[in-house]
């Protein structure tokens, strides 16, 4: 059973930076993708940054140029570097690991709060 543990959330001032980390315990069957999602107050969960097993990345327009997703060589840790933070980045951030066939399992972290305010 894979479990995800997140760290690095907290508070920052506008223009500041934070780094989120998510480490998976256990063994993946066939890892397909890793990602970070967020849920802002009163809104649905949305994808922020996405990385395929092959290393291709994609970002939400709202964070392009400010956030960077990366992973370790073992592909059991995914990191989100957040810079030039804005108050609208305030949200609960969730990491995600997804497997492809045959399991097609989705794994979610418990969420970590990021608050950006002056």
C-alpha positions in Angstrom: 0.0 0.0 0.0 1.5 3.3 -1.1 1.2 6.3 1.3 2.1 9.8 0.6 3.6 12.3 3.1 3.7 16.0 2.4 5.9 18.6 4.0 6.8 22.3 3.5 3.5 24.1 3.7 3.2 27.2 5.8 2.9 30.9 5.4 4.7 33.4 3.2 4.4 37.0 2.2 3.5 38.1 -1.3 6.5 37.7 -3.5 8.0 35.1 -1.2 8.8 31.4 -1.9 8.0 28.0 -0.4 9.0 24.5 -1.3 6.6 21.6 -1.0 7.8 18.0 -0.9 5.9 14.8 -1.1 7.4 11.4 -0.5 5.8 8.1 -1.3 6.3 5.0 0.8 5.8 1.6 -0.8 6.3 0.4 -4.3 4.4 1.6 -7.4 3.2 -0.9 -10.0 3.7 1.3 -13.1 4.0 4.9 -12.2 2.5 7.1 -14.9 2.5 10.6 -13.5 3.1 12.9 -10.5 1.4 16.1 -9.9 0.4 18.9 -7.4 -3.2 20.0 -7.1 -4.6 22.7 -4.9 -8.0 23.6 -3.5 -8.6 27.3 -2.9 -11.3 28.4 -0.5 -14.7 28.0 -2.1 -13.3 26.4 -5.2 -12.9 23.0 -6.7 -9.6 21.2 -6.6 -7.4 22.1 -9.6 -4.2 20.9 -11.2 -1.2 23.1 -10.6 1.7 21.2 -12.0 2.0 17.8 -13.7 4.9 15.6 -14.6 4.8 12.4 -16.6 7.0 9.4 -15.9 9.0 10.5 -18.9 9.7 13.9 -17.4 7.4 16.0 -19.4 5.8 18.9 -17.4 2.7 21.0 -17.7 1.6 23.9 -15.6 -1.6 25.8 -14.9 -1.5 29.2 -16.6 -1.9 30.9 -13.3 1.5 29.5 -12.0 3.6 29.3 -15.2 7.0 30.9 -14.7 6.5 30.9 -10.9 6.2 27.2 -9.9 8.5 24.3 -10.8 7.7 20.7 -10.4 10.6 18.2 -10.0 11.3 14.7 -8.7 14.1 12.6 -7.4 15.8 9.9 -9.4 13.9 7.2 -7.6 10.7 8.9 -8.6 9.3 8.5 -5.1 9.6 12.2 -4.2 7.9 15.1 -6.0 8.7 18.7 -5.2 6.9 21.9 -6.0 9.1 25.0 -5.8 6.8 28.1 -5.5 8.2 31.6 -6.1 6.7 35.0 -6.5 3.8 33.9 -4.4 0.5 35.7 -4.6 -2.4 35.9 -2.1 -4.4 33.9 -4.7 -2.0 31.0 -4.3 -3.4 30.5 -0.8 -4.9 27.0 -0.8 -4.5 23.5 0.5 -2.0 21.7 -1.8 -2.2 18.0 -2.5 0.4 15.8 -4.1 -0.7 13.0 -6.5 0.9 9.9 -7.9 -0.9 7.9 -10.6 -0.3 4.5 -12.0 -1.1 3.3 -15.4 -2.5 -0.1 -16.5 -3.3 -2.6 -15.1 -4.0 -0.9 -11.7 -4.7 2.7 -12.8 -4.5 3.5 -9.1 -4.5 7.1 -7.8 -2.7 8.1 -4.7 -3.2 11.4 -2.9 -1.4 13.1 -0.1 -3.3 14.4 2.9 -2.9 18.1 1.9 -0.8 20.9 3.2 -1.9 24.5 3.8 -0.1 27.3 2.0 -1.1 30.8 3.1 0.2 33.9 1.3 -0.6 37.2 3.0 1.1 40.3 4.2 
